[in-house]
């Protein structure tokens, strides 16, 4: 890989992910707020097993509660990881890139969990248009986070090899 190509790719993907994770946080927070305001009045009319279900959302289906909560967790972790990852990639030292790579991999795992719940919600049935937007963004984020993680890991290898040659250890 050419010098700095992985760094610039990772930087662009981190900026894209920062914006997408911010959108995920906003939509998830709205859905949780909307769900807590409307759930008490609508859940009282449900039969007893559904009324006792701790995560009921009046929008979407029975998978919405888990999906929204894990989307908010993935959004917050992804936003913070992208923010710190931009700083770590910009500095470009080996230790900073290792930190960015580890946090990027963790964020990708959480995003895959939220994406899996999005796929389950799509499979179960009807959802609101805001939730469909959240599902689409999470599916896109799982791919962009994968490419971002790969770009950061490629830059880690490049910097480690450059340090190994420059340090005379080869």
N, CA, C and O of each residue as an XYZ file, in Angstrom:
680
protein
N       0.847     -1.169      0.000
C       0.000      0.000      0.000
C       0.891      1.229      0.000
O       1.894      1.270      0.712
N       0.536      2.221     -0.785
C       1.324      3.446     -0.850
C       1.280      4.164      0.483
O       0.312      4.058      1.236
N       2.331      4.885      0.755
C       2.443      5.576      2.028
C       1.315      6.579      2.199
O       1.134      7.461      1.359
N       0.551      6.451      3.284
C      -0.519      7.375      3.589
C      -1.855      7.040      2.955
O      -2.850      7.690      3.274
N      -1.923      6.045      2.064
C      -3.191      5.713      1.420
C      -4.170      5.126      2.428
O      -5.357      5.453      2.410
N      -3.675      4.263      3.304
C      -4.539      3.700      4.335
C      -4.983      4.750      5.331
O      -6.098      4.703      5.851
N      -4.099      5.696      5.588
C      -4.413      6.763      6.532
C      -5.520      7.658      5.988
O      -6.459      7.996      6.709
N      -5.414      8.042      4.724
C      -6.438      8.912      4.151
C      -7.764      8.174      3.977
O      -8.827      8.762      4.179
N      -7.715      6.903      3.608
C      -8.931      6.108      3.485
C      -9.616      5.960      4.831
O     -10.831      6.122      4.939
N      -8.830      5.652      5.857
C      -9.393      5.513      7.196
C      -9.976      6.833      7.677
O     -11.028      6.849      8.316
N      -9.309      7.935      7.378
C      -9.802      9.245      7.802
C     -11.147      9.560      7.157
O     -12.062     10.026      7.837
N     -11.280      9.315      5.863
C     -12.532      9.592      5.160
C     -13.645      8.689      5.685
O     -14.766      9.146      5.908
N     -13.334      7.406      5.883
C     -14.353      6.487      6.397
C     -14.747      6.824      7.835
O     -15.911      6.679      8.208
N     -13.792      7.269      8.636
C     -14.116      7.670     10.002
C     -15.017      8.900     10.017
O     -15.922      8.992     10.847
N     -14.783      9.836      9.119
C     -15.651     11.016      9.030
C     -17.066     10.619      8.597
O     -18.048     11.119      9.147
N     -17.169      9.726      7.616
C     -18.471      9.237      7.163
C     -19.186      8.510      8.300
O     -20.374      8.735      8.532
N     -18.468      7.641      9.007
C     -19.066      6.902     10.112
C     -19.477      7.819     11.249
O     -20.483      7.568     11.913
N     -18.717      8.875     11.482
C     -19.063      9.833     12.527
C     -20.440     10.440     12.260
O     -21.261     10.546     13.171
N     -20.688     10.832     11.029
C     -21.977     11.421     10.662
C     -23.093     10.381     10.735
O     -24.179     10.668     11.237
N     -22.825      9.160     10.229
C     -23.853      8.122     10.246
C     -24.191      7.678     11.665
O     -25.359      7.445     11.976
N     -23.182      7.560     12.528
C     -23.459      7.172     13.916
C     -24.211      8.280     14.650
O     -25.008      7.988     15.541
N     -23.979      9.531     14.301
C     -24.743     10.623     14.893
C     -26.216     10.509     14.502
O     -27.098     10.716     15.336
N     -26.483     10.182     13.245
C     -27.861      9.989     12.788
C     -28.506      8.804     13.507
O     -29.673      8.868     13.891
N     -27.741      7.722     13.688
C     -28.254      6.552     14.418
C     -28.604      6.929     15.853
O     -29.645      6.518     16.365
N     -27.746      7.703     16.502
C     -28.028      8.129     17.874
C     -29.297      8.970     17.942
O     -30.110      8.782     18.847
N     -29.479      9.883     17.015
C     -30.646     10.770     17.039
C     -31.935      9.981     16.829
O     -32.901     10.170     17.568
N     -31.958      9.105     15.837
C     -33.177      8.339     15.565
C     -33.468      7.362     16.703
O     -34.624      7.205     17.096
N     -32.442      6.705     17.237
C     -32.651      5.766     18.341
C     -33.140      6.476     19.595
O     -34.035      5.982     20.282
N     -32.561      7.623     19.895
C     -33.006      8.381     21.064
C     -34.450      8.853     20.891
O     -35.227      8.835     21.846
N     -34.807      9.272     19.683
C     -36.186      9.657     19.430
C     -37.124      8.472     19.631
O     -38.179      8.616     20.249
N     -36.752      7.304     19.119
C     -37.604      6.121     19.235
C     -37.777      5.699     20.691
O     -38.872      5.304     21.092
N     -36.714      5.779     21.484
C     -36.830      5.431     22.901
C     -37.717      6.444     23.619
O     -38.551      6.059     24.439
N     -37.551      7.722     23.324
C     -38.393      8.747     23.930
C     -39.851      8.556     23.546
O     -40.738      8.624     24.397
N     -40.093      8.318     22.271
C     -41.462      8.107     21.796
C     -42.062      6.847     22.427
O     -43.233      6.833     22.806
N     -41.269      5.814     22.533
C     -41.746      4.564     23.116
C     -42.090      4.691     24.585
O     -43.092      4.134     25.033
N     -41.286      5.407     25.338
C     -41.578      5.550     26.763
C     -42.779      6.450     27.013
O     -43.479      6.266     28.009
N     -43.034      7.406     26.148
C     -44.195      8.275     26.318
C     -45.505      7.578     25.960
O     -46.522      7.802     26.617
N     -45.493      6.750     24.944
C     -46.730      6.142     24.457
C     -46.964      4.717     24.951
O     -48.077      4.208     24.816
N     -45.962      4.059     25.515
C     -46.080      2.642     25.837
C     -47.064      2.359     26.955
O     -47.777      1.358     26.893
N     -47.130      3.194     27.967
C     -47.988      2.884     29.113
C     -49.459      2.850     28.741
O     -50.196      1.989     29.221
N     -49.896      3.763     27.901
C     -51.306      3.775     27.523
C     -51.656      2.682     26.533
O     -52.771      2.163     26.569
N     -50.746      2.319     25.654
C     -51.039      1.287     24.668
C     -50.819     -0.122     25.209
O     -51.496     -1.058     24.784
N     -49.886     -0.285     26.135
C     -49.603     -1.619     26.663
C     -50.695     -2.105     27.602
O     -50.819     -3.311     27.815
N     -51.482     -1.214     28.165
C     -52.543     -1.632     29.076
C     -53.647     -2.393     28.350
O     -54.377     -3.156     28.983
N     -53.785     -2.209     27.052
C     -54.801     -2.906     26.272
C     -54.320     -4.248     25.737
O     -55.112     -4.997     25.166
N     -53.052     -4.566     25.907
C     -52.507     -5.824     25.394
C     -52.836     -6.974     26.329
O     -53.094     -6.752     27.512
N     -52.831     -8.220     25.810
C     -53.014     -9.382     26.694
C     -51.821     -9.516     27.655
O     -50.785     -8.879     27.462
N     -51.976    -10.330     28.663
C     -51.027    -10.378     29.773
C     -49.580    -10.711     29.390
O     -48.694    -10.073     29.959
N     -49.248    -11.635     28.495
C     -47.805    -11.841     28.250
C     -47.135    -10.627     27.633
O     -46.003    -10.303     27.993
N     -47.804     -9.950     26.715
C     -47.198     -8.790     26.061
C     -47.148     -7.593     26.999
O     -46.239     -6.768     26.901
N     -48.114     -7.489     27.907
C     -48.130     -6.373     28.841
C     -46.971     -6.474     29.827
O     -46.472     -5.451     30.296
N     -46.540     -7.681     30.144
C     -45.433     -7.876     31.067
C     -44.079     -7.773     30.386
O     -43.045     -7.740     31.052
N     -44.082     -7.723     29.064
C     -42.832     -7.613     28.316
C     -42.178     -6.283     28.643
O     -42.806     -5.239     28.468
N     -40.930     -6.287     29.115
C     -40.346     -5.036     29.615
C     -39.979     -4.016     28.555
O     -39.824     -2.836     28.870
N     -39.836     -4.434     27.317
C     -39.425     -3.508     26.270
C     -40.498     -3.506     25.189
O     -40.370     -4.186     24.172
N     -41.544     -2.743     25.416
C     -42.633     -2.625     24.445
C     -42.561     -1.261     23.786
O     -42.437     -0.240     24.463
N     -42.639     -1.249     22.473
C     -42.647      0.007     21.736
C     -43.917      0.065     20.900
O     -44.247     -0.896     20.207
N     -44.632      1.184     20.959
C     -45.870      1.298     20.188
C     -45.628      1.434     18.688
O     -46.554      1.265     17.894
N     -44.392      1.737     18.295
C     -44.063      1.779     16.876
C     -43.293      0.507     16.549
O     -42.475      0.052     17.348
N     -43.543     -0.051     15.414
C     -42.809     -1.248     15.024
C     -43.462     -2.520     15.518
O     -44.685     -2.600     15.640
N     -42.634     -3.518     15.802
C     -43.136     -4.815     16.214
C     -42.455     -5.237     17.525
O     -41.853     -4.403     18.201
N     -42.545     -6.509     17.885
C     -42.002     -6.947     19.170
C     -40.476     -6.976     19.188
O     -39.893     -7.074     20.267
N     -39.820     -6.896     18.064
C     -38.358     -6.856     18.030
C     -37.816     -5.427     18.135
O     -36.607     -5.225     18.254
N     -38.704     -4.448     18.089
C     -38.276     -3.049     18.049
C     -37.543     -2.625     19.309
O     -36.573     -1.872     19.229
N     -37.985     -3.091     20.472
C     -37.368     -2.679     21.724
C     -35.895     -3.023     21.789
O     -35.061     -2.170     22.096
N     -35.579     -4.269     21.501
C     -34.174     -4.674     21.518
C     -33.381     -3.961     20.424
O     -32.246     -3.537     20.643
N     -33.990     -3.834     19.250
C     -33.312     -3.185     18.135
C     -32.949     -1.741     18.457
O     -31.830     -1.306     18.185
N     -33.889     -0.998     19.034
C     -33.654      0.417     19.312
C     -32.602      0.585     20.408
O     -31.738      1.457     20.310
N     -32.670     -0.231     21.434
C     -31.706     -0.111     22.536
C     -30.294     -0.450     22.071
O     -29.349      0.275     22.384
N     -30.142     -1.540     21.331
C     -28.806     -1.888     20.842
C     -28.325     -0.923     19.763
O     -27.120     -0.723     19.611
N     -29.240     -0.328     19.020
C     -28.845      0.698     18.048
C     -28.308      1.930     18.755
O     -27.337      2.535     18.301
N     -28.933      2.304     19.861
C     -28.445      3.457     20.615
C     -27.070      3.172     21.211
O     -26.192      4.036     21.194
N     -26.883      1.970     21.733
C     -25.568      1.601     22.280
C     -24.510      1.617     21.181
O     -23.427      2.175     21.362
N     -24.828      1.001     20.040
C     -23.872      0.988     18.928
C     -23.623      2.400     18.404
O     -22.503      2.720     18.008
N     -24.645      3.243     18.396
C     -24.482      4.611     17.927
C     -23.573      5.430     18.820
O     -22.713      6.161     18.330
N     -23.756      5.314     20.133
C     -22.920      6.068     21.063
C     -21.476      5.581     21.008
O     -20.549      6.386     20.925
N     -21.287      4.266     21.054
C     -19.924      3.719     21.000
C     -19.272      4.045     19.661
O     -18.093      4.398     19.619
N     -20.019      3.930     18.574
C     -19.476      4.232     17.256
C     -19.125      5.692     17.078
O     -18.110      6.017     16.461
N     -19.955      6.580     17.613
C     -19.666      8.013     17.515
C     -18.387      8.354     18.272
O     -17.518      9.049     17.745
N     -18.271      7.871     19.497
C     -17.075      8.155     20.301
C     -15.841      7.498     19.689
O     -14.768      8.101     19.668
N     -15.980      6.286     19.198
C     -14.855      5.605     18.563
C     -14.406      6.327     17.307
O     -13.206      6.452     17.059
N     -15.356      6.805     16.510
C     -14.988      7.541     15.297
C     -14.306      8.856     15.642
O     -13.347      9.258     14.983
N     -14.801      9.521     16.673
C     -14.201     10.778     17.091
C     -12.767     10.589     17.579
O     -11.867     11.325     17.176
N     -12.562      9.608     18.439
C     -11.195      9.347     18.915
C     -10.338      8.699     17.833
O      -9.123      8.892     17.805
N     -10.964      7.932     16.944
C     -10.217      7.313     15.855
C      -9.667      8.335     14.881
O      -8.575      8.151     14.342
N     -10.409      9.413     14.645
C      -9.909     10.488     13.781
C      -8.636     11.074     14.375
O      -7.656     11.301     13.666
N      -8.661     11.317     15.679
C      -7.472     11.848     16.347
C      -6.319     10.849     16.296
O      -5.179     11.233     16.030
N      -6.604      9.578     16.548
C      -5.543      8.565     16.543
C      -4.937      8.365     15.157
O      -3.721      8.232     15.023
N      -5.778      8.344     14.133
C      -5.269      8.173     12.769
C      -4.507      9.419     12.338
O      -3.499      9.316     11.638
N      -4.971     10.582     12.742
C      -4.286     11.823     12.388
C      -2.880     11.861     12.991
O      -1.936     12.306     12.339
N      -2.740     11.391     14.247
C      -1.415     11.362     14.867
C      -0.522     10.318     14.201
O       0.664     10.575     13.992
N      -1.052      9.172     13.871
C      -0.367      8.199     13.045
C       0.750      7.398     13.692
O       1.481      6.708     12.981
N       0.915      7.456     15.011
C       1.933      6.618     15.640
C       1.404      5.196     15.768
O       0.201      4.953     15.678
N       2.316      4.273     15.977
C       1.921      2.869     16.025
C       0.982      2.586     17.189
O       0.008      1.848     17.035
N       1.263      3.160     18.344
C       0.401      2.909     19.503
C      -0.985      3.523     19.306
O      -1.982      2.916     19.698
N      -1.068      4.694     18.716
C      -2.372      5.311     18.448
C      -3.162      4.507     17.421
O      -4.377      4.359     17.545
N      -2.475      3.993     16.416
C      -3.166      3.195     15.409
C      -3.650      1.867     15.982
O      -4.708      1.374     15.590
N      -2.890      1.286     16.902
C      -3.351      0.053     17.559
C      -4.602      0.328     18.391
O      -5.529     -0.481     18.403
N      -4.630      1.456     19.080
C      -5.825      1.825     19.856
C      -7.018      2.035     18.930
O      -8.123      1.582     19.229
N      -6.803      2.714     17.813
C      -7.885      2.937     16.855
C      -8.371      1.622     16.256
O      -9.569      1.444     16.034
N      -7.450      0.704     15.996
C      -7.825     -0.586     15.415
C      -8.652     -1.413     16.392
O      -9.643     -2.029     15.999
N      -8.256     -1.434     17.655
C      -8.993     -2.212     18.652
C     -10.385     -1.635     18.882
O     -11.362     -2.381     18.950
N     -10.484     -0.324     19.000
C     -11.801      0.270     19.224
C     -12.680      0.159     17.978
O     -13.899      0.033     18.089
N     -12.075      0.206     16.807
C     -12.836      0.052     15.573
C     -13.406     -1.361     15.450
O     -14.527     -1.544     14.974
N     -12.642     -2.343     15.874
C     -13.121     -3.731     15.832
C     -14.263     -3.940     16.820
O     -15.225     -4.643     16.513
N     -14.165     -3.339     17.996
C     -15.242     -3.432     18.983
C     -16.512     -2.763     18.466
O     -17.610     -3.297     18.623
N     -16.360     -1.610     17.859
C     -17.508     -0.903     17.305
C     -18.152     -1.697     16.180
O     -19.376     -1.723     16.052
N     -17.336     -2.336     15.374
C     -17.885     -3.146     14.291
C     -18.697     -4.310     14.851
O     -19.744     -4.650     14.301
N     -18.231     -4.923     15.934
C     -18.971     -6.028     16.551
C     -20.327     -5.549     17.079
O     -21.341     -6.220     16.889
N     -20.342     -4.397     17.738
C     -21.614     -3.851     18.228
C     -22.539     -3.464     17.075
O     -23.753     -3.644     17.167
N     -21.978     -2.942     16.007
C     -22.783     -2.574     14.841
C     -23.370     -3.814     14.184
O     -24.508     -3.790     13.716
N     -22.600     -4.898     14.147
C     -23.131     -6.148     13.593
C     -24.263     -6.697     14.447
O     -25.229     -7.248     13.917
N     -24.153     -6.553     15.765
C     -25.238     -6.983     16.649
C     -26.508     -6.177     16.374
O     -27.593     -6.746     16.254
N     -26.373     -4.864     16.277
C     -27.531     -4.018     15.973
C     -28.072     -4.306     14.575
O     -29.284     -4.264     14.360
N     -27.180     -4.598     13.620
C     -27.629     -4.922     12.269
C     -28.390     -6.245     12.265
O     -29.383     -6.388     11.551
N     -27.933     -7.203     13.052
C     -28.658     -8.470     13.147
C     -30.060     -8.283     13.704
O     -31.006     -8.920     13.241
N     -30.194     -7.409     14.699
C     -31.520     -7.112     15.222
C     -32.355     -6.346     14.211
O     -33.575     -6.506     14.172
N     -31.722     -5.518     13.395
C     -32.448     -4.827     12.324
C     -32.972     -5.835     11.309
O     -34.104     -5.716     10.840
N     -32.164     -6.810     10.974
C     -32.603     -7.844     10.036
C     -33.745     -8.665     10.623
O     -34.665     -9.058      9.906
N     -33.685     -8.926     11.934
C     -34.774     -9.650     12.598
C     -36.050     -8.821     12.579
O     -37.136     -9.360     12.365
N     -35.931     -7.522     12.800
C     -37.109     -6.666     12.770
C     -37.704     -6.606     11.371
O     -38.925     -6.575     11.219
N     -36.861     -6.589     10.357
C     -37.357     -6.617      8.981
C     -38.081     -7.933      8.719
O     -39.107     -7.965      8.040
N     -37.536     -9.019      9.267
C     -38.129    -10.339      9.071
C     -39.471    -10.471      9.785
O     -40.383    -11.111      9.261
N     -39.606     -9.881     10.963
C     -40.842    -10.002     11.738
C     -41.994     -9.296     11.054
O     -43.107     -9.820     11.015
N     -41.741     -8.111     10.513
C     -42.840     -7.461      9.817
C     -42.789     -5.955      9.825
O     -41.716     -5.353      9.844
N     -43.955     -5.356      9.811
C     -44.156     -3.928      9.591
C     -43.410     -3.082     10.615
O     -43.394     -3.389     11.807
N     -42.786     -1.997     10.118
C     -42.162     -1.008     10.988
C     -42.446      0.390     10.467
O     -42.837      0.568      9.313
N     -42.249      1.363     11.311
C     -42.433      2.766     10.976
C     -41.339      3.216     10.004
O     -40.296      2.570      9.906
N     -41.566      4.307      9.293
C     -40.575      4.778      8.315
C     -39.286      5.231      8.996
O     -38.208      5.071      8.424
N     -39.373      5.796     10.209
C     -38.157      6.184     10.922
C     -37.325      4.967     11.294
O     -36.095      5.007     11.247
N     -38.000      3.888     11.663
C     -37.268      2.667     11.998
C     -36.672      2.023     10.756
O     -35.592      1.436     10.822
N     -37.356      2.125      9.629
C     -36.780      1.604      8.386
C     -35.532      2.382      8.003
O     -34.568      1.809      7.496
N     -35.552      3.681      8.243
C     -34.361      4.501      7.998
C     -33.214      4.049      8.897
O     -32.075      3.925      8.447
N     -33.521      3.806     10.163
C     -32.505      3.328     11.105
C     -31.963      1.972     10.687
O     -30.762      1.728     10.795
N     -32.828      1.089     10.211
C     -32.383     -0.226      9.739
C     -31.423     -0.093      8.560
O     -30.377     -0.742      8.528
N     -31.777      0.737      7.606
C     -30.933      0.918      6.415
C     -29.579      1.513      6.793
O     -28.544      1.064      6.300
N     -29.582      2.517      7.661
C     -28.321      3.143      8.059
C     -27.433      2.144      8.797
O     -26.219      2.133      8.591
N     -28.015      1.310      9.650
C     -27.204      0.319     10.365
C     -26.637     -0.740      9.422
O     -25.509     -1.197      9.609
N     -27.398     -1.124      8.427
C     -26.880     -2.082      7.454
C     -25.731     -1.460      6.661
O     -24.727     -2.124      6.403
N     -25.872     -0.189      6.273
C     -24.774      0.507      5.589
C     -23.565      0.681      6.506
O     -22.424      0.531      6.071
N     -23.818      0.998      7.777
C     -22.727      1.208      8.725
C     -21.933     -0.068      8.987
O     -20.730     -0.008      9.241
N     -22.591     -1.210      8.926
C     -21.845     -2.452      9.139
C     -20.804     -2.652      8.039
O     -19.720     -3.175      8.296
N     -21.130     -2.239      6.820
C     -20.165     -2.332      5.730
C     -19.085     -1.271      5.801
O     -17.906     -1.577      5.625
N     -19.467     -0.024      6.056
C     -18.456      1.031      6.116
C     -17.535      0.856      7.317
O     -16.351      1.185      7.242
N     -18.071      0.338      8.430
C     -17.219      0.094      9.593
C     -16.245     -1.046      9.316
O     -15.113     -1.025      9.799
N     -16.677     -2.041      8.541
C     -15.768     -3.122      8.151
C     -14.618     -2.579      7.307
O     -13.458     -2.914      7.549
N     -14.934     -1.743      6.320
C     -13.879     -1.162      5.482
C     -12.970     -0.236      6.286
O     -11.760     -0.199      6.061
N     -13.551      0.505      7.217
C     -12.760      1.398      8.067
C     -11.813      0.589      8.953
O     -10.644      0.944      9.104
N     -12.312     -0.480      9.527
C     -11.466     -1.355     10.353
C     -10.336     -1.946      9.518
O      -9.195     -2.019      9.974
N     -10.652     -2.366      8.298
C      -9.610     -2.893      7.420
C      -8.573     -1.852      7.045
O      -7.381     -2.155      6.991
N      -9.009     -0.631      6.787
C      -8.065      0.438      6.434
C      -7.159      0.787      7.613
O      -5.966      1.030      7.432
N      -7.722      0.811      8.813
C      -6.899      1.105     10.000
C      -5.903     -0.019     10.242
O      -4.742      0.241     10.560
N      -6.343     -1.266     10.096
C      -5.418     -2.388     10.278
C      -4.325     -2.395      9.208
O      -3.181     -2.747      9.494
N      -4.670     -2.010      7.984
C      -3.651     -1.923      6.937
C      -2.628     -0.844      7.259
O      -1.435     -1.023      7.012
N      -3.087      0.269      7.804
C      -2.163      1.335      8.170
C      -1.300      0.926      9.361
O      -0.138      1.325      9.445
N      -1.850      0.138     10.280
C      -1.060     -0.383     11.402
C       0.077     -1.249     10.870
O       1.217     -1.123     11.315
N      -0.230     -2.126      9.920
C       0.806     -2.981      9.333
C       1.861     -2.152      8.612
O       3.054     -2.444      8.696
N       1.419     -1.118      7.904
C       2.348     -0.269      7.168
C       3.295      0.462      8.123
O       4.504      0.500      7.895
N       2.745      1.039      9.185
C       3.568      1.781     10.150
C       4.485      0.829     10.906
O       5.641      1.164     11.166
N       3.989     -0.346     11.260
C       4.832     -1.316     11.976
C       5.987     -1.779     11.096
O       7.115     -1.917     11.571
N       5.710     -2.019      9.809
C       6.785     -2.436      8.901
C       7.795     -1.315      8.700
O       9.001     -1.557      8.677
N       7.299     -0.080      8.553
C       8.187      1.062      8.402
C       9.063      1.260      9.641
O      10.249      1.568      9.520
N       8.486      1.085     10.826
C       9.266      1.210     12.062
C      10.270      0.073     12.210
O      11.362      0.273     12.742
N       9.906     -1.117     11.743
C      10.806     -2.254     11.834
C      12.020     -2.041     10.918
O      13.149     -2.338     11.311
N      11.797     -1.536      9.716
C      12.906     -1.268      8.789
C      13.737     -0.091      9.292
O      14.967     -0.138      9.282
N      13.063      0.949      9.726
C      13.775      2.141     10.193
C      14.534      1.903     11.492
O      15.549      2.552     11.744
N      14.055      0.985     12.310
C      14.721      0.697     13.586
C      15.889     -0.254     13.441
O      16.602     -0.502     14.413
N      16.101     -0.786     12.267
C      17.246     -1.683     12.043
C      17.008     -3.089     12.552
O      17.961     -3.842     12.755
N      15.756     -3.457     12.761
C      15.491     -4.791     13.274
C      15.325     -5.816     12.162
O      15.157     -7.000     12.453
N      15.363     -5.420     10.943
C      15.169     -6.351      9.833
C      16.490     -6.905      9.352
O      16.519     -7.708      8.419
